[in-house]
Amino acid sequence: MSSVWTIRKPVSQQARLSLALAAWALVITIWFVLTRGHLLPPFALPDPIGVVKAMGRLWTEYDLLGNVFMSWWRIAQAFLWSALIAIPLGVLMGAFPWLHDFVNPVAAPMRSMPITAFLPAFMALFGMDEGMKVGFLIFGMFFYLLAVVVEEANKVDHSLLETAYTLGASTKDVLWLMFRASFPAIFGSFRILYDVGWTYVILAEMVNARKGVGYMVEAARKVLDFERVYAGIIAIGVAAFLFRWLLTAAERKLFPWREPAKGRA
């Protein structure tokens, strides 16, 4: 038993699976106790059996896959635009301190500000159509990714750059070297970036949307169908987990040497 409390003792794959199943079994058991024991009102926490049935209705009656795909498409567009701007800008900021000192005084405060406060401003600037939703997501994802890129570019060993200069590399070649050296770690941050996107897309889709998981949950809330609300929340979690798993699998395939550093990702 004492070995259980050994600091950083490795856990086998079978034990990890057992612990995960036990944790979810505990959550579901508590859920049953709270609802069947009438410890909470139905509007606060609906019955789990009803939520399971509502999940089936989401699939058959409310186009669950179509809504998930629309949310993913909005996140993918914002992710692409954020990466196209933040990655080259971040590498340049890591390469040229003057550029960092010029951009960072604006970028750093933006990372600390709650993005929800900017939603009315985006509605005023871009209206309430698709452009507002994608722009809102870009704003939420860009500054996070920019900070990661700058940090990873700064971590590139300076001796590597000096070696490149010694071998006759130009400034353009060294910038490409910095990008290649930092990109595996930047790619690893994409998982968290997608989590950020899933967080913000729900808020964006509650404003004048006709498709998406955020719209799906908000529509259920308006008619007080809380079983469908909770079913939608679970669907969002499953969808976000699956996309995160795909990114993790892609990272393992593209950068297998980073496997030990990722631990339990």
Secondary structure, 3 states (H helix, E strand, C coil): CHHHHCCCCCCCHHHHHHHHHHHHHHHHHHHHHHHHCCCCCCCCCCCHHHHHHHHHHHHHHCCHHHHHHHHHHHHHHHHHHHHHHHHHHHHHHHHCHHHHHHHHHHHHHHHHCCHHHHHHHHHHHHCCCHHHHHHHHHHHHHHHHHHHHHHHHHHCCHHHHHHHHHCCCCHHHHHHHHHHHHHHHHHHHHHHHHHHHHHHHHHHHCCCCCCCHHHHHHHHHHCCCHHHHHHHHHHHHHHHHHHHHHHHHHHHHHCHHHHHHHCCC
